[in-house]
């Protein structure tokens, strides 16, 4: 690997399971790889036009291949930005909406497209202005942690102390410096100790929390750290949450002005400055005649050894390589995939993936009225709100004074999301307003609402079946099988040529960086299949994987 970085370098999503510098690989002037001329122009199927599919297709096109994107629903996947009717560009972010600065591979493409970002209004951050925490009927107003009652600071201190019981500072320092041997040694020692244990088990049994009351753990679940409450993740393996805090996913987050969907849509239209085989000015849109191919209904091995892909209208085309980026459950519920394309152990991993539910309810309002200051209290009329009520999290998005603004009335996960599932948008809004009225009894939110609400329940969407993966205890082995599938030299011939990518294939589900990194792994795997070579001074993930790949646990 490359030399380590300074001790004060920023935290990035560098591992820890596979500490490969994707950001360095992307920005190297000699590119990712070169292919033999005989491979140029060859079609490769990409199933799914979310961010993983678009990143992979864009990079494959730059290598001189002809990616053929199939999309059954909307381009962008879970980067879905929906405009309010008549709102002149005012949008609701139905999927990914906050992106940590540590997502350096993702921001490579954000910067490539020239998109503008600004800090996300998370609780107790300057971007939020003020925060209200409402628990058990008691409301606390603050602009920083220091302004909250002592019990909240006790919870924050206990969380930091609990992390240190795992050697957190040493782990994160190795990650900052990109000291691969030290990071691998520290992380690999934790994996067998904590794979089988839940996040809640760690919190409850830690020395830091065990000397405090149950109320402290309850507050931690409701208010959490960084982005808000984390009790929805209590059943998940500790390793998943540890990765989040270790790699800075829960801090320094940004939104993309105009909507996150601009990233996949922008890659569809973007003409690379450097491209093999194709003339300058070529885009994914131009290679497709302006539209993706229909969704995929079947994938099988053809008699000539190629992979046959059947689309919604019954058209079958064969390809030497296929990249599947849709959520893994769709491989048994929406797409008839020939069983022999994957090993039974990989099928077990794909089928055991567990998705978390998520719902959001948005309204457009006439202006950012929450910034009006109550002369009696000197407080904002409304604040970013965390509560144990039905809404759980309420976020406020300001587009400028006297301009239409957006309220995410409710952002909820798991059981709280399921409470919203059967209800139409109007009922969801009413439920949220009823809850917020108890926190802000003198504020008439409804009088400011304009236009129709926008809501989403990802578990009700047949093309997603959930918002994102939440790995349970014992799932590390499954994740390792999925993540490492791009390394195909050791696979039987019957299982080669079909690749996997997406955030649920990664070790960091729910974070877009996982989708981008697994897409780049697949690009390396496909290039390798075609005889491609990375520059000698810019080796790719496949060159490093045998030495620094995820630790293997015994079956």
ZAMARGU-4260 file (C-alpha; in steps of 0.2 Angstrom, whole numbers, plus 5000, padded with zeros to 4 digits):
<rodrens>
0) 5000/5000/5000 | 5005/5018/4998 | 5015/5027/5012 | 5005/5032/5028 | 4997/5049/5030
5) 5000/5062/5044 | 4994/5059/5061 | 4981/5073/5059 | 4974/5067/5042 | 4955/5067/5041
10) 4945/5052/5045 | 4940/5043/5029 | 4930/5027/5024 | 4947/5018/5023 | 4942/5000/5028
15) 4943/4994/5041 | 4939/4977/5034 | 4948/4980/5017 | 4959/4996/5019 | 4961/5000/5001
20) 4963/5018/4996 | 4949/5020/4983 | 4951/5039/4982 | 4969/5037/4978 | 4965/5024/4965
25) 4952/5035/4957 | 4962/5051/4955 | 4978/5043/4948 | 4982/5052/4932 | 4985/5035/4923
30) 4968/5029/4926 | 4961/5013/4934 | 4966/5000/4921 | 4969/4997/4902 | 4960/4983/4892
35) 4967/4974/4877 | 4960/4982/4861 | 4951/4966/4857 | 4940/4969/4872 | 4935/4987/4867
40) 4917/4989/4863 | 4911/4973/4871 | 4894/4974/4879 | 4893/4971/4898 | 4876/4971/4907
45) 4873/4981/4922 | 4857/4977/4932 | 4851/4992/4941 | 4854/5011/4938 | 4857/5016/4956
50) 4873/5024/4961 | 4882/5008/4961 | 4876/5004/4943 | 4880/5021/4937 | 4897/5022/4944
55) 4902/5005/4938 | 4895/5009/4920 | 4904/5026/4919 | 4921/5018/4924 | 4918/5003/4912
60) 4914/5015/4898 | 4930/5025/4901 | 4939/5008/4900 | 4932/5006/4882 | 4918/4993/4886
65) 4900/4996/4882 | 4889/4995/4898 | 4871/4991/4895 | 4861/4997/4909 | 4844/4989/4914
70) 4833/4998/4926 | 4815/4992/4931 | 4810/5007/4941 | 4818/5024/4942 | 4836/5029/4938
75) 4845/5034/4954 | 4840/5019/4966 | 4839/5025/4984 | 4847/5042/4979 | 4829/5048/4975
80) 4825/5066/4975 | 4807/5070/4972 | 4802/5088/4967 | 4786/5095/4975 | 4773/5100/4962
85) 4775/5118/4957 | 4789/5120/4970 | 4802/5126/4957 | 4815/5114/4961 | 4811/5112/4980
90) 4814/5093/4983 | 4812/5079/4996 | 4826/5067/4998 | 4817/5051/5000 | 4833/5040/5001
95) 4851/5045/5005 | 4851/5063/5011 | 4866/5065/5022 | 4884/5061/5016 | 4899/5061/5028
100) 4914/5070/5022 | 4923/5053/5025 | 4915/5046/5009 | 4929/5051/4998 | 4926/5040/4983
105) 4908/5046/4982 | 4913/5064/4984 | 4925/5061/4969 | 4910/5060/4958 | 4901/5074/4967
110) 4916/5085/4963 | 4918/5078/4946 | 4900/5084/4942 | 4903/5101/4950 | 4889/5099/4963
115) 4886/5111/4977 | 4885/5104/4995 | 4882/5112/5012 | 4881/5105/5030 | 4867/5094/5034
120) 4856/5100/5049 | 4859/5086/5061 | 4855/5088/5079 | 4866/5100/5090 | 4876/5106/5074
125) 4877/5124/5068 | 4868/5119/5052 | 4853/5114/5063 | 4853/5131/5073 | 4844/5124/5087
130) 4838/5107/5093 | 4824/5101/5104 | 4825/5084/5112 | 4808/5078/5119 | 4808/5063/5129
135) 4794/5056/5141 | 4785/5072/5139 | 4799/5083/5144 | 4806/5096/5131 | 4824/5102/5131
140) 4830/5116/5120 | 4848/5118/5115 | 4861/5124/5102 | 4875/5113/5109 | 4877/5097/5120
145) 4883/5109/5134 | 4866/5117/5135 | 4857/5101/5139 | 4854/5094/5156 | 4869/5084/5164
150) 4861/5067/5160 | 4864/5070/5141 | 4882/5074/5144 | 4884/5058/5155 | 4877/5048/5141
155) 4889/5056/5128 | 4904/5053/5140 | 4898/5035/5143 | 4897/5031/5124 | 4915/5039/5122
160) 4922/5029/5136 | 4913/5013/5130 | 4922/5015/5113 | 4938/5016/5122 | 4936/4999/5130
165) 4938/4993/5112 | 4953/5003/5109 | 4944/5015/5098 | 4957/5029/5098 | 4971/5018/5092
170) 4960/5011/5079 | 4955/5028/5072 | 4972/5034/5072 | 4978/5020/5062 | 4964/5023/5050
175) 4969/5042/5049 | 4987/5038/5045 | 4981/5023/5033 | 4993/5012/5043 | 4987/4996/5035
180) 4997/4983/5046 | 4992/4991/5062 | 4974/4994/5057 | 4972/4976/5051 | 4980/4969/5067
185) 4968/4979/5078 | 4952/4977/5068 | 4955/4958/5064 | 4957/4955/5083 | 4940/4963/5086
190) 4930/4953/5073 | 4929/4936/5081 | 4926/4944/5098 | 4911/4954/5092 | 4903/4947/5077
195) 4891/4937/5087 | 4886/4951/5099 | 4873/4964/5097 | 4875/4983/5098 | 4864/4983/5113
200) 4874/4969/5122 | 4890/4980/5120 | 4881/4996/5127 | 4873/4987/5142 | 4888/4976/5146
205) 4901/4990/5144 | 4910/4996/5160 | 4905/5014/5155 | 4886/5011/5154 | 4884/4997/5167
210) 4888/5009/5181 | 4874/5020/5175 | 4855/5018/5176 | 4844/5010/5163 | 4838/5028/5159
215) 4855/5032/5152 | 4854/5018/5140 | 4836/5023/5136 | 4842/5040/5132 | 4856/5034/5122
220) 4844/5024/5111 | 4832/5038/5109 | 4845/5052/5106 | 4860/5042/5101 | 4875/5051/5094
225) 4879/5061/5078 | 4863/5059/5068 | 4851/5055/5082 | 4843/5039/5090 | 4851/5022/5087
230) 4839/5010/5096 | 4833/5004/5079 | 4851/4997/5077 | 4851/4989/5095 | 4848/4971/5087
235) 4862/4973/5074 | 4880/4967/5077 | 4891/4979/5086 | 4904/4978/5071 | 4892/4987/5060
240) 4890/5002/5072 | 4908/5002/5076 | 4912/5004/5058 | 4900/5019/5057 | 4909/5029/5071
245) 4927/5023/5067 | 4925/5029/5049 | 4916/5046/5053 | 4900/5041/5045 | 4890/5049/5059
250) 4899/5066/5058 | 4903/5081/5047 | 4888/5076/5035 | 4883/5086/5020 | 4868/5087/5009
255) 4869/5090/4990 | 4860/5106/4985 | 4847/5102/4972 | 4846/5084/4977 | 4857/5068/4979
260) 4849/5060/4963 | 4860/5073/4953 | 4875/5061/4956 | 4868/5046/4946 | 4859/5056/4934
265) 4874/5067/4931 | 4885/5052/4928 | 4873/5046/4915 | 4875/5062/4905 | 4894/5066/4909
270) 4907/5065/4895 | 4924/5060/4903 | 4939/5070/4899 | 4949/5054/4895 | 4941/5039/4888
275) 4947/5023/4879 | 4940/5017/4862 | 4925/5029/4862 | 4926/5046/4854 | 4927/5061/4866
280) 4910/5067/4870 | 4903/5049/4873 | 4891/5047/4887 | 4882/5033/4895 | 4866/5042/4888
285) 4873/5042/4870 | 4878/5024/4871 | 4860/5019/4876 | 4851/5031/4864 | 4845/5041/4879
290) 4836/5028/4889 | 4841/5012/4899 | 4835/4995/4894 | 4820/4988/4903 | 4821/4979/4920
295) 4828/4961/4921 | 4817/4946/4924 | 4829/4931/4922 | 4848/4928/4922 | 4855/4911/4916
300) 4871/4903/4909 | 4868/4901/4890 | 4874/4886/4880 | 4890/4895/4874 | 4895/4900/4891
305) 4890/4918/4891 | 4877/4925/4902 | 4859/4927/4896 | 4849/4942/4902 | 4830/4942/4899
310) 4821/4959/4901 | 4803/4964/4906 | 4797/4962/4888 | 4805/4945/4885 | 4820/4950/4875
315) 4835/4940/4879 | 4853/4946/4876 | 4869/4937/4881 | 4885/4945/4888 | 4902/4939/4893
320) 4900/4948/4910 | 4885/4954/4920 | 4885/4966/4935 | 4870/4965/4947 | 4868/4980/4958
325) 4850/4978/4964 | 4846/4973/4982 | 4850/4954/4985 | 4832/4949/4989 | 4827/4953/4972
330) 4838/4939/4965 | 4825/4927/4972 | 4809/4938/4972 | 4810/4948/4956 | 4823/4940/4945
335) 4824/4921/4941 | 4842/4918/4943 | 4849/4901/4938 | 4854/4893/4955 | 4871/4887/4948
340) 4877/4904/4945 | 4881/4906/4963 | 4888/4894/4976 | 4876/4888/4989 | 4886/4897/5002
345) 4884/4913/4993 | 4865/4910/4991 | 4864/4908/5009 | 4873/4925/5012 | 4862/4933/4999
350) 4846/4926/5006 | 4850/4930/5024 | 4853/4948/5021 | 4841/4957/5033 | 4834/4974/5027
355) 4829/4988/5039 | 4812/4997/5036 | 4812/5016/5034 | 4799/5029/5031 | 4799/5048/5028
360) 4786/5061/5027 | 4789/5078/5019 | 4779/5094/5017 | 4783/5110/5008 | 4780/5125/5018
365) 4778/5144/5013 | 4795/5149/5021 | 4807/5144/5035 | 4795/5150/5048 | 4804/5140/5061
370) 4818/5154/5062 | 4805/5166/5069 | 4811/5170/5086 | 4798/5170/5100 | 4800/5186/5109
375) 4794/5179/5126 | 4808/5165/5126 | 4821/5171/5114 | 4820/5154/5106 | 4817/5148/5088
380) 4799/5144/5084 | 4803/5127/5079 | 4819/5116/5080 | 4827/5101/5073 | 4818/5088/5084
385) 4822/5071/5092 | 4808/5063/5101 | 4801/5046/5108 | 4785/5051/5099 | 4779/5044/5083
390) 4789/5056/5072 | 4806/5051/5080 | 4816/5064/5069 | 4810/5080/5062 | 4822/5089/5050
395) 4821/5107/5043 | 4828/5112/5026 | 4830/5131/5023 | 4831/5137/5005 | 4833/5155/5009
400) 4822/5169/5017 | 4804/5170/5011 | 4808/5155/4999 | 4798/5139/5000 | 4806/5127/5013
405) 4805/5109/5017 | 4800/5100/5033 | 4804/5081/5035 | 4790/5079/5048 | 4795/5061/5052
410) 4810/5050/5048 | 4808/5034/5057 | 4816/5016/5056 | 4810/4998/5059 | 4795/4997/5071
415) 4792/5016/5070 | 4792/5015/5051 | 4780/5000/5051 | 4767/5011/5061 | 4766/5022/5046
420) 4766/5008/5033 | 4747/5006/5031 | 4743/5025/5030 | 4741/5036/5015 | 4751/5052/5014
425) 4737/5063/5022 | 4736/5052/5037 | 4754/5051/5039 | 4755/5070/5039 | 4741/5072/5052
430) 4749/5059/5063 | 4766/5069/5063 | 4757/5085/5066 | 4748/5078/5081 | 4764/5072/5088
435) 4773/5089/5085 | 4758/5099/5092 | 4762/5091/5109 | 4780/5097/5108 | 4776/5114/5101
440) 4758/5118/5107 | 4758/5136/5101 | 4764/5133/5084 | 4752/5131/5069 | 4763/5121/5057
445) 4748/5116/5046 | 4745/5134/5041 | 4762/5135/5033 | 4760/5119/5022 | 4758/5122/5004
450) 4756/5108/4990 | 4754/5090/4993 | 4765/5079/5005 | 4778/5067/4999 | 4781/5051/5008
455) 4790/5034/5006 | 4791/5017/5014 | 4805/5008/5006 | 4799/4991/5012 | 4783/4993/5002
460) 4793/4996/4986 | 4794/4980/4976 | 4811/4985/4969 | 4819/4987/4986 | 4809/4978/5000
465) 4818/4989/5013 | 4829/5004/5015 | 4846/4996/5018 | 4854/4981/5026 | 4856/4979/5045
470) 4868/4965/5048 | 4863/4954/5063 | 4876/4945/5075 | 4884/4930/5065 | 4882/4939/5048
475) 4901/4943/5046 | 4904/4927/5036 | 4890/4931/5025 | 4896/4949/5021 | 4914/4942/5018
480) 4907/4930/5005 | 4897/4944/4996 | 4910/4957/4997 | 4924/4946/4990 | 4914/4939/4976
485) 4923/4950/4964 | 4939/4940/4966 | 4934/4926/4954 | 4950/4917/4949 | 4947/4903/4961
490) 4928/4901/4957 | 4922/4886/4946 | 4919/4892/4928 | 4900/4890/4930 | 4901/4904/4943
495) 4912/4916/4934 | 4906/4932/4925 | 4892/4938/4936 | 4897/4951/4948 | 4889/4959/4963
500) 4889/4977/4969 | 4879/4989/4980 | 4879/4995/4998 | 4871/4978/5004 | 4886/4969/4997
505) 4898/4981/5007 | 4903/4981/5025 | 4895/4999/5027 | 4876/4997/5022 | 4865/5012/5022
510) 4881/5023/5017 | 4883/5027/4999 | 4902/5025/5000 | 4899/5006/5002 | 4889/5006/4985
515) 4903/5016/4976 | 4917/5005/4983 | 4909/4989/4979 | 4905/4996/4961 | 4924/4999/4959
520) 4928/4982/4965 | 4917/4975/4952 | 4925/4986/4939 | 4942/4979/4943 | 4934/4961/4942
525) 4927/4964/4925 | 4942/4972/4919 | 4952/4957/4925 | 4941/4945/4917 | 4944/4954/4900
530) 4963/4954/4903 | 4964/4971/4909 | 4979/4978/4919 | 4981/4992/4932 | 4995/5004/4930
535) 5011/4997/4939 | 5010/5013/4950 | 4991/5012/4953 | 4987/4994/4958 | 4968/4991/4961
540) 4958/4982/4974 | 4961/4965/4967 | 4980/4967/4968 | 4979/4971/4986 | 4964/4959/4991
545) 4974/4943/4994 | 4986/4952/5007 | 4974/4964/5016 | 4956/4957/5012 | 4944/4954/5026
550) 4949/4942/5039 | 4941/4925/5037 | 4932/4917/5051 | 4931/4898/5052 | 4914/4890/5046
</rodrens>
